[in-house]
Amino acid sequence: MELTFDGAQVLGPEGWEDRSLAVAGDRIAADRAGRAVDLGGFRLLPGLVDLHGDGFERHLAPRRGAVTDMALGLAALEAELAACGITTAMLAQFWSWEGGMRGPDSAGALATALAGFPAQLDLRLQLRLETGMSDSFDAAEALIARAGIGYVVFNDHLPRAEVAAGKALPRLTGQALKAGRSPDAHAALIREMCARDSGPALEALAGRLAARGVLLGSHDDHRPEDRLRFRALGAAVAEFPETVAAAEAARAGGDLIVMGAPNVLRGGSHAGKVAAEALVAEGLCDVLVSDYHYPALLGAALKLTVSHDWSRVWSMVSAAPARALGLHDRGHLEAGGRADLLVLNPATRRVEATFAAGRLVHATGAAAARLMG
């Protein structure tokens, strides 16, 4: 496809620019190309790069056991992502004892389905590895190698405090049903993992993954000590630090700090953790991600532009996550870059068109009418 967009404001590294923007093939062109399209009144911005999103679970398994054809769910997922202006998406897939869509079998099935899916967007897998599952680290590592997974995050969702205090385990029956176990068997597994020393196995695995060039991160660091521990393993990404102190420890170590866009939209964490908007204001957040709600990524960015510079905010949802993944051809609208961009209606604050690698993957409203000629 070759098009030249005239009349729109284009977001550059220093702010809004009044200039034309051309697309030729899958790249941003240096000169005018193809048919001219008048996009006066619209804004052109780099496509969103989502470093961590698990909202895809509802597309693939709307009800327990309802997964029949993952390709159908992936097609619906891709349509939602495009409508949200997301052109590169890391699907945050669990490798967890929780079962269902979060179990190892589902991780393998999703990797297989994604490999055979004719994606129009850049869809990639992030593996969220539960640190207590050291007995399955070899299988997880094999999947990482086979599927070419380039981003692994260490999670620990075990209810350690409840187990240590001898209290009833939270959400036990529902988790057991998802995992295909009896509640008693599920409780026994949780207690065994809490008693297990997975540290040496985790250290060895992290070393092998880092040597292979896999980006490593940790999830929900609560204390500075948590961040220091995972940094020592080579995990240079701090996803969703729960306290200011943990975020400050990440910043002091030069780590990438990632927070959830839904937290920004809600005005705070639904679980009572640190507010993402406060971290942004303090310079303690580098990247925003969709987390569990894809529309939140655009919504949070637009909310932050009320009090922060557009270029800085948009970098958090486009250029910065792209750099973290080593994808230097996107996150900007400069000649030679990958033609990932969205057309924003500033009056309605809606994405009216999305291009991924130069292909029109979403179009609606007045922008669609102009693009269709």
TORKE-775037 format. One line per field, with one value per residue (C-alpha): z, x, y; residue number from 1. Coordinates in Angstrom, 2 decimals, padded with zeros to 5 digits. Example, Ala and Ser with C-alpha at 12.3 -4.5 7.8 and 13.67 -1.06 7.14 Angstrom:
// residues 2
Z	c(007.80 007.14)
X	c(012.30 013.67)
Y	c(-004.50 -001.06)
k	c(1 2)
END
This chain:
// residues 373
Z	c(000.00 -000.84 000.69 001.66 004.56 004.36 006.81 010.03 013.03 013.40 016.80 016.75 019.49 020.39 020.06 017.34 013.81 010.86 008.04 005.58 006.30 003.60 003.75 001.11 001.63 005.28 005.94 006.58 003.32 003.04 000.15 -000.98 -002.24 -003.86 -003.34 -001.24 001.64 003.41 007.16 008.24 011.78 012.76 014.59 013.56 016.30 016.49 017.05 020.66 021.83 024.66 026.73 028.93 028.38 029.58 028.44 025.67 028.14 027.74 023.95 024.10 027.03 027.67 030.05 031.85 029.38 026.45 024.34 021.01 018.34 019.54 016.03 016.31 019.60 018.21 015.28 017.69 019.87 016.91 015.92 019.44 019.57 016.23 017.34 020.42 018.29 019.54 016.74 018.75 021.61 024.12 025.22 028.89 029.20 032.60 033.38 036.63 039.09 038.88 035.90 033.13 030.72 033.14 033.15 031.27 028.82 027.80 027.40 024.95 023.10 022.73 021.43 018.82 017.80 017.53 015.37 012.86 013.00 010.00 012.16 010.73 013.94 015.64 018.28 020.62 023.77 027.20 029.66 033.25 035.09 038.62 040.64 042.84 039.91 039.82 038.94 035.55 034.74 032.14 030.31 030.49 029.14 026.28 025.37 025.56 023.09 020.79 020.59 020.45 023.55 024.16 027.40 030.65 033.90 037.28 039.33 042.79 043.43 046.02 049.18 051.36 054.24 054.55 054.37 057.01 059.31 058.75 057.37 054.73 051.20 049.13 045.99 046.56 045.04 041.91 041.26 041.82 039.29 036.70 037.34 037.13 040.69 043.84 046.39 048.72 045.99 044.96 048.57 049.00 045.86 047.06 050.47 048.87 046.58 049.52 051.36 048.33 047.90 044.25 044.59 043.11 040.18 039.49 039.56 037.12 034.77 034.83 033.94 030.95 029.69 030.08 028.16 025.35 025.22 026.81 028.48 032.15 034.60 037.94 038.88 041.94 043.80 047.22 048.99 047.74 048.71 046.25 043.41 044.40 044.49 040.99 039.59 040.84 038.67 035.62 035.71 034.64 034.29 037.33 036.43 038.73 041.80 044.68 046.69 046.11 047.87 045.40 042.46 043.85 044.19 040.55 039.45 041.49 039.71 036.23 035.78 033.48 035.54 034.13 035.49 034.50 032.49 034.33 037.52 035.87 034.65 038.03 039.85 041.88 042.34 042.77 045.32 047.38 046.00 044.85 042.33 038.88 038.19 041.29 040.03 036.63 038.35 040.32 037.26 038.54 035.59 032.14 030.47 030.72 029.69 029.14 031.90 031.98 029.79 026.28 025.88 029.04 027.29 025.03 027.74 030.29 027.79 026.89 030.58 031.30 028.42 030.37 032.77 030.95 027.61 024.74 023.53 026.98 027.57 024.14 024.58 027.59 025.43 022.21 021.92 025.41 025.30 021.72 022.85 025.73 023.20 020.87 018.24 017.17 013.93 015.68 018.31 016.04 012.72 011.02 007.49 007.30 010.38 010.34 009.28 012.55 013.26 014.39 013.31 016.33 016.25 018.88 019.26 020.11 021.41 019.37 017.10 013.65 011.76 012.54 010.21 011.03 008.82 006.26 006.20 007.15 009.98 011.46 010.04 011.15 011.08 009.05 008.73 007.11 004.60 003.63 003.43 001.22 -001.12)
X	c(000.00 001.22 -000.49 000.40 -001.52 -001.95 -003.39 -003.04 -000.88 001.95 003.45 007.23 009.85 009.46 005.69 003.13 004.30 002.29 003.65 002.63 003.36 003.77 003.58 005.12 004.88 005.55 007.68 007.31 008.47 010.92 008.97 005.37 004.00 000.81 -002.60 -003.01 -005.51 -006.75 -006.70 -007.18 -008.51 -006.97 -003.77 -001.23 000.65 002.95 001.12 000.90 003.37 001.86 004.59 002.21 -001.45 -003.44 -006.88 -006.66 -007.81 -011.43 -011.17 -009.68 -011.65 -014.81 -015.95 -014.15 -013.38 -014.85 -011.69 -012.45 -010.43 -007.84 -007.54 -011.09 -010.23 -006.98 -008.86 -011.25 -008.34 -006.51 -009.57 -009.83 -006.15 -006.32 -009.38 -007.40 -004.45 -002.18 000.09 002.61 001.29 002.99 000.46 001.26 000.70 001.02 002.97 001.14 -000.21 -003.51 -004.61 -007.09 -005.83 -002.96 -001.63 001.38 -000.83 -002.58 000.77 001.89 -001.43 -001.33 002.25 001.22 -001.90 000.01 002.71 000.06 -002.05 -001.82 -001.44 -001.68 -000.38 002.90 001.71 004.32 004.36 005.57 005.80 004.81 006.67 005.61 008.80 007.47 007.13 010.77 009.80 008.57 011.32 012.81 009.47 009.03 012.52 011.83 008.70 010.63 013.18 010.65 008.31 011.08 009.75 011.90 010.43 009.99 008.65 008.99 005.77 005.07 001.34 001.52 -000.48 002.60 001.29 -001.89 000.04 002.53 -000.32 -002.29 -005.25 -007.76 -006.39 -008.07 -010.06 -009.19 -012.28 -012.37 -008.66 -008.92 -011.74 -009.74 -006.71 -008.70 -007.83 -009.81 -009.60 -007.62 -005.11 -004.78 -004.21 -001.57 000.25 000.25 001.63 004.33 005.44 005.53 007.84 010.07 013.36 013.19 015.97 018.89 016.80 015.48 018.98 020.24 017.27 017.60 021.27 020.55 017.76 019.83 022.70 020.23 019.26 015.82 014.55 013.82 011.54 009.84 006.23 004.77 007.98 006.82 010.07 013.37 014.88 012.54 013.79 017.42 016.91 015.48 017.98 020.71 019.07 019.34 015.75 016.09 012.36 010.21 006.59 004.01 006.13 003.67 005.30 007.17 010.18 010.30 009.97 012.76 014.99 014.27 015.13 018.34 019.44 018.56 015.75 012.77 009.64 006.34 002.90 -000.65 -002.83 -006.02 -004.38 -004.05 -007.64 -009.05 -006.98 -005.26 -004.67 -007.76 -005.74 -004.60 -001.06 000.81 -000.96 000.62 -000.15 001.82 004.82 004.55 004.56 007.68 009.52 009.26 007.42 008.89 006.22 002.45 000.81 -002.76 -002.56 -006.07 -007.92 -006.70 -008.68 -007.02 -003.70 -005.02 -007.33 -004.54 -002.25 -004.95 -005.67 -002.00 -001.67 -003.88 -000.99 002.07 003.77 002.31 005.69 006.72 003.41 003.34 006.89 005.65 003.19 005.16 008.86 009.99 008.40 009.65 013.20 012.87 012.09 014.90 012.36 013.98 012.00 008.79 007.54 008.27 007.04 010.38 011.35 012.48 010.56 007.94 004.61 002.76 000.50 -002.94 -005.30 -006.84 -009.97 -009.13 -012.77 -014.05 -010.69 -011.28 -008.94 -010.52 -007.79 -004.83 -002.03 000.31 003.36 001.61 -001.60 -004.92 -006.14 -008.89 -011.00 -014.19 -015.94 -014.87 -011.28 -012.49 -014.53 -011.50 -009.18 -011.62 -011.81)
Y	c(000.00 003.49 006.51 010.07 011.58 015.35 017.86 015.86 016.69 014.17 013.36 013.68 013.39 017.07 017.33 017.96 018.65 019.94 017.77 015.11 011.46 008.81 005.03 002.77 -000.95 -001.74 001.37 005.07 006.71 009.60 011.15 011.34 008.05 006.80 008.34 011.49 011.28 014.40 013.71 017.32 017.47 014.12 013.23 010.59 008.77 005.73 002.45 001.30 -001.36 -003.41 -005.03 -007.03 -007.89 -010.89 -009.73 -012.35 -015.02 -013.95 -014.34 -017.82 -019.22 -017.18 -019.95 -022.73 -025.49 -023.54 -023.49 -025.18 -023.38 -020.90 -019.43 -018.07 -016.40 -015.00 -013.43 -011.70 -010.65 -009.15 -007.13 -005.68 -004.85 -003.05 -001.07 000.00 001.16 -001.64 -002.83 -004.90 -007.01 -009.27 -011.88 -012.47 -016.22 -017.88 -021.04 -021.61 -024.14 -022.22 -024.31 -023.56 -020.91 -020.32 -023.87 -025.28 -027.20 -023.97 -022.23 -024.90 -024.81 -021.03 -021.14 -023.71 -021.76 -018.49 -020.09 -021.16 -017.99 -015.60 -012.51 -009.00 -007.44 -008.34 -010.82 -012.27 -014.40 -013.41 -016.31 -015.56 -018.28 -019.21 -019.47 -022.28 -024.69 -025.75 -029.32 -028.08 -025.57 -027.92 -028.14 -024.38 -023.81 -026.20 -024.20 -020.92 -022.29 -023.95 -020.95 -018.35 -016.59 -013.53 -012.18 -014.12 -012.68 -014.38 -014.53 -015.91 -016.06 -018.82 -017.94 -018.28 -016.17 -018.25 -021.51 -020.33 -019.26 -022.46 -020.50 -021.58 -021.13 -018.40 -019.32 -022.98 -024.63 -022.47 -022.93 -026.68 -026.94 -024.99 -027.16 -030.41 -031.43 -032.06 -029.24 -031.49 -032.39 -028.76 -027.67 -030.37 -029.19 -025.57 -026.54 -028.68 -025.83 -023.42 -025.82 -026.36 -024.48 -023.38 -020.82 -022.79 -024.06 -020.55 -019.08 -021.69 -021.21 -017.42 -017.72 -019.93 -017.69 -014.54 -016.17 -016.85 -013.18 -013.57 -010.38 -011.14 -009.37 -009.78 -009.17 -007.42 -006.59 -005.40 -004.49 -003.13 -006.49 -008.21 -006.03 -006.56 -010.32 -010.48 -008.02 -010.37 -013.05 -010.81 -009.56 -005.92 -005.23 -004.43 -005.12 -003.53 -002.70 -002.55 000.23 003.48 001.94 -000.97 001.43 003.62 000.56 -000.27 003.28 003.30 000.13 001.42 -001.10 -000.62 000.14 -001.07 -000.16 -001.01 001.36 000.27 001.56 004.99 004.99 003.97 006.57 003.87 000.17 -002.02 -004.01 -001.04 -000.96 002.16 004.42 004.30 007.95 008.94 006.98 008.68 012.08 011.10 009.81 006.23 004.70 004.06 001.95 001.54 -001.73 -002.86 -005.51 -007.05 -004.49 -003.60 -000.33 000.99 001.55 004.31 005.62 005.97 007.69 010.22 010.85 011.53 014.02 016.41 017.07 015.69 016.30 014.24 013.02 011.80 010.04 008.43 007.17 005.18 003.27 003.05 003.90 002.80 -000.68 -001.11 -000.34 -002.80 -005.54 -004.44 -003.34 -000.09 000.14 001.20 003.63 006.59 008.01 008.64 007.60 004.00 002.91 000.21 001.73 001.12 004.07 005.08 007.84 009.56 011.69 014.34 015.33 011.85 010.52 007.38 005.47 005.72 003.85 001.62 000.58 -002.32 -002.75 -000.56 -002.61 -001.04 -003.30 -001.11 001.70 003.39 006.76 009.75 008.53 005.32 007.32 009.39 006.41 004.53 007.50)
k	c(1 2 3 4 5 6 7 8 9 10 11 12 13 14 15 16 17 18 19 20 21 22 23 24 25 26 27 28 29 30 31 32 33 34 35 36 37 38 39 40 41 42 43 44 45 46 47 48 49 50 51 52 53 54 55 56 57 58 59 60 61 62 63 64 65 66 67 68 69 70 71 72 73 74 75 76 77 78 79 80 81 82 83 84 85 86 87 88 89 90 91 92 93 94 95 96 97 98 99 100 101 102 103 104 105 106 107 108 109 110 111 112 113 114 115 116 117 118 119 120 121 122 123 124 125 126 127 128 129 130 131 132 133 134 135 136 137 138 139 140 141 142 143 144 145 146 147 148 149 150 151 152 153 154 155 156 157 158 159 160 161 162 163 164 165 166 167 168 169 170 171 172 173 174 175 176 177 178 179 180 181 182 183 184 185 186 187 188 189 190 191 192 193 194 195 196 197 198 199 200 201 202 203 204 205 206 207 208 209 210 211 212 213 214 215 216 217 218 219 220 221 222 223 224 225 226 227 228 229 230 231 232 233 234 235 236 237 238 239 240 241 242 243 244 245 246 247 248 249 250 251 252 253 254 255 256 257 258 259 260 261 262 263 264 265 266 267 268 269 270 271 272 273 274 275 276 277 278 279 280 281 282 283 284 285 286 287 288 289 290 291 292 293 294 295 296 297 298 299 300 301 302 303 304 305 306 307 308 309 310 311 312 313 314 315 316 317 318 319 320 321 322 323 324 325 326 327 328 329 330 331 332 333 334 335 336 337 338 339 340 341 342 343 344 345 346 347 348 349 350 351 352 353 354 355 356 357 358 359 360 361 362 363 364 365 366 367 368 369 370 371 372 373)
END
